[in-house]
Amino acid sequence: VVVNDYWSLSKIRGGRSHVVLNSYEAMPGSFTMKPDMQFPEAGIIDAVKTALGGTMPDVVDATDLAVKLLGDSIGANLFMLGYAWQKGWVPLSHDALMRAVELNGAAIEMNKAAFNWGRMAAHDIARVREAAGSSLSPPAGEGGRRPEGGNIASSLDDANLSQNLDEQIARRVAFLTDYQNPAYAAKYKSLVDKVRNAEAVKVSGSTALSEAVARYAFKLMAYKDEYEVARLYTSGDFEKRIREQFDGDFKLHFHLAPPLLAHRDSEGKLRKGEYGSWVFGAFKLLAKLRFLRGGAFDIFGKTAERKSERALIDEYFATVDELLAKLDRGNLALAVDIASVPEHIRGYGHIKHAHLEKAQARREQLIAAWRNPQAAKAAA
């Protein structure tokens, strides 16, 4: 059984079934209504273990590895199948499975490669992680079994993508350079370096504030505007994936709600409209114009949403300066909470606006406690 959800548990029989569990944490649809929801990691493993009669399942970071090895999370499906087949748990021949992949006709070579990577993972998971350049520590035990009580590492966590804080920062600097330009990336790097230096002096041995600022300053600076949407669509990855999944003559249609063009509903919210394949050509031009972002000739930057996004960046930089001025070991945790407020700013348009109002209310509450710690203690 390849387990991705609780529904698979009904198929498991202790002493007869074998389980390969993908440790990737995929956001369900309900996440849009409950953005702070937590995944029952340990509960899932315990439930599967119970269904297996006390035997630990094989836990594999299949989606993370598929993305790093193949560039597409869809490869996780064949990766898992290859893992299970190599273990001898799939009663079908190799030729039959490969023929099925060919008959399916979608991303044939990638799926075959994913299957083979899964086979190799069943034999030597550490070597596969090494090939993927993954920093996920391999589970203890033969065949990728995790120790009892171990947590599933989340593929959404930065720690799984970089070996250390330096690599996390370097990756963000590279992204912001492509996003805007080297000067914009240098602004981010300068802020993070300032925080790291101050934290090393005032709270020796800690990097908690540096990690928070490295993550959330980046989140605010890399806001997804029209230029960024255009850049991501035309970077080459989108076209590559489309051509891997579809054959023959096809046309692209985009559902977009550009603030300058989209109509609004009765509540004043932007409504998405359908645009033809000509939009892709417009994206290519727009991506090249991202140097206009935030300048006098940035027509998109004059909307209320874009002005708000730039104001949030300036506010964050000023807040960090205020935190560093009084930082010590006693207020470090509060400083990290304040620096992490952008975590709660999510979505786009009216959805983002609603989250922003809540995040700003929390920020004001935390800042008040920072500026007047005695009053905060008395209120508590």
N, C-alpha and C positions, 0 to 999 in steps of 0.2 A: 504494500500500500504506500503510495506517495501522498503524504499528508500535508494539506494546506489549510484545512479548517476542521471544525468539530464534526461536520457531517461524515467525514471519513471514518470516525471512530466506530460507527455501527458496522463497518466492514472488517474490523480487526478481531482476530481470535487468538487468545493466548496459546502459545505452543505451536501455532500453525502459521501465523502471519509474521511478516517482516516489515518494518517501517523505515522509510527515509523521510525525514522531516526537514523541510526548507526553513531555515531560520530567519528569512527575510520578513520584515514587518511591513505588510502592505496596508495602506490606509483604506479602510472601508468607507462606503458612502456616508455613513453617519458621522464621519470625521468633520464634514462640512458644518454640522450642527453642534458638534462637541469637539472643538479643536484642541482641547487640553486632555482628551481621553488618553488613558494608559493601556498598553497591551498586557494581557495576562500571560506573560512569557512562561513563568514557572508553572502556572496552572495548566497550560497546554501540554508541556512536557510531562507533567505528573499524570494528566488524563490519558495520554498515549501510553505511558509506562504502565498505568493500571490496566488499560485494555489489553496490553501485551502480557499480562500476568506477572508484572514486576520486572520485565526486561527493558532496559533503556533502549530507545530508538536510535538510529543513526541520524545525527543532526548535521546538516550540511548547509553552508552559506551559499547556496546555489545561485541565487539572483545576483548577489554581489560579485561572485566569481564570473558569472556569465557576462555581466556588463563589462568587467575589466578585461576579460579574455576575448570577448566577441563583439563588444560594443552594443549589445542589445539584451535587455532583460528577458525577452521572449525565449532566449536560448536556455533559460533555466529549466524549461519543461523537458527538453531532450537531455539536458545535463543530468537531471534527476533520473530519467529513464535509463541513461547509460550507466549511472552509478548502480542502480538496482539490477540491471542486466549483468554487469560485471560480477556482482555478488552471487549471481545464480538464482535470482529471485523472479525472473521473468521467463516463463516457459515458451519462448519464441526464439527462432534462429536469428542470427545477425543479418543474414541475407533478407529474411522476411521483414525485419524492422527497417532496414535501409530502403527496401523496395517501397514500403509504406511512406517513407519520407519523400521519396521521388514522386510517387503518385499524388501525394498531397500538393506538390508543385510550388510550395511557398518557401523561399529562402533555403533551398535544398542544401547548398554547401555549408551554410552557417549551422543548420540543424545537425548535419552529419558531424561537423566539428564539435558542436556542443555535446553530442552523444559520446564522442571519443574523449573529450575532456572529463565527462562524468565517469567514464570507465577508468580513466587514470586516477581520478579522485578516489575511487573506491579502493584502488591499489596503494596510492601514496598521496594523501590529501595535502601533506606539507609541501611536496614538490609542486602541486598545482597552485597552492597559494603563493609560492615563491615565483612561479611563472606569471601569476597575475599581478605581482607586485603588491599583494595585499598585506596589511599589517594585522589582520585578524589572527590572534593566536590559535593554533590548531587545538582541537579537543584532545583530551587525554585518552589513551586506549587505542586498541587496534581498530582499523576501519572507520575512523572518524567518530567514535562514540565519545560523548561528553561525560565528564564526571557527574555523579548524582548531585543535584542541587545547583548545578552550574547555570548561569544566566545565558540567554541567547544574546549575542552581540547584535546590536541594531545597525543595519546598513545605512540608516539615516544619520548616524552619529559621525561627526567629523573625525573622531579618533580612529574610525575604521577605514578612513580614506588616506590618512597621513600617519607617518611614524611619530611625529612630534609637532610641537607648536610652530617651530620654524618652517616645517613643510606646509602646515596649514596656511600660514601667512604667505608663503611664497606662491602657493596655488591661487590665493585670492588676489595677490598683486598681479599675477599673470592674467587672471580673469578681468580685473578692472582695467588693465592696459588694453585688452581687446574691446572691452565694454566702452571705453572712452579714449584714453590716451595715457602715456607714461606719467604725465604730471598729475593726473587724477589718481592713479595708483600710488604715486609717491606721497600724496596727501594722506591716504589711508595708512601707508607704511610708517610715515612720520608719527601719526597718532599712536599706533600700536607700539612702536619703539619707545615712545615717551612713557607709556603706561608700564611697559616691561621694566624700564630703568627705575621708575619710581617705586614700583612694587618690590623689586629686588632690594632696594634700600630700606623701605619702610616696613615691609612684611617679608623678611628674608625667608626663602624656601617656598614661597607661594607663587603660583602662576594663575590663580583662579580669576582674578580681575583681568589679567592680560588675555586669557582665553575668552572671557565674555566679551571684551571690547573687540578682539580680533574677529569674533563671529558676528556681533550685532552692528558694529560700524560698517562692516561689509554688507550686511543685509540691507541697511538703509541706503548705502551708496549705490548698490546694484539694483535699484528699483526698476521694474520692468515697464518701460515706456514704449512708445511707438518705434523708436530707433532700435531698442533691444529686441523687440518682437521680430522686427525685420532682420536683424543680425542673426538671431537664432534660426530663423527659417531658411536663411540663405548661406549658412556656414558650410553646407555640404552634407551634414549628418542627416537632415530631414529628407533630402532628395535620395540619399543612399538607402535609407530605410524604406521609403516608398517604393523604389524600384526593386528592392529585395522581396517585397511582399506582394506586388502586383505586376502582372505581365500584360503585354498587349497595349492597345490604345486606350488611355484613360485621361480624364480631365480632373483637375483639382478645383475644389470649391471651398471657400473659407467663410466661416461664420465669425464675424467681428463686430465690435461695437466701438469704433473710433470716436472719441469725444467730439471731434469737430464735424463728424458726418452723421453719426447715428441719431435716430429719432428717440424720443423719450416716451415712456408710458404715462399713464394717468397720475402716477406717483412721482414722476420726474426722474425715473431711473432709465438709464440707457438700455435700448433694446438692440440685440444682435441682429444683423442682417446678413444675407448671403451675397458673397462677392465671387466673381469668376476667377479663372486662372490668370487673368491679367494682373491680379494683385501681386502675384509672385514676382513679376517684373518690377512692379512698383517697390516691393520689398528690397530688391537688390539695389535700387537707387537710394532708397531711404537709409539703408544700412551704411552706405558710404557718407551720408550726411550727418552721422552721429556726432561729428565734431561741433555741430551747431548746438548741441544739447546745453541748455542753461544759458545760452547767449542771447544777444539782442535779436537775432534772426531765427530763433527757435519758436516757430509758430505753435508747436504742441506744448511748449513750456509755459504758455500764458494761461493755461487752464488752471482752475482752482486745485485740482488734484496734483498736478505737477508742481505747482508752487508750494503746496503742503509738503510734498516729498522732499523738496530741497530745503525747506525750513526745518524739517525733522533732522536732517543731516547737521545743519548748523547748530541746532539745539543740542544734539548729542555730543558734538565736539565741545561745546561750552560746558555741558554737564560733566564730561570726563575731566576737564580742567578743575572743576569745583571738587570733584571726588578726590583727585590727587592732592589737592591742597591740604586736606585734613585726614588723609588715609593713615590708618594704623591697624594693628592686629585686632583691636577691639571692634572696629567698625567695618572690617573687610567684608563680612557676609552681607551687610546692608549695601555696601558699594557694589558688590556683584549683582545683587537683586536690582539695583537701579540701572546698572549697565545692561541688564538682561531684559528690560521692559520691552524692547522692540520684538522680542519673541512672540508677543501677543498681537502684533500688527500683521494681519493676514488678509489675503484676498485682494480683490480689485473693485474699483468703483464704490457703490454704496455699501457693499459688504466690508470693504477695507475701512470705509469711513466709520462704520459702526464699531469695528474692532479698535480703531484708533481712539475713539472717544473713551472706551473702557481702559485702554492702555495709558492714555494721558491722565485719567483719573487716578490710576494706580501710581503713576509716576509722581504726581503731585503729593500723594499720601507718603510715598517713600522719601521724597525730597524734604518734606516737612519734618519727618523723623530724623533725617540727616542733619538738617540745619538746627534743629532743637531737640537733641537726644533726651534731655531731661524731661521735657514735656511728653515725649513719646513713652518714656518709662512710666511716668505718672499715669498716663491714659491707659497703659496696659495693666 
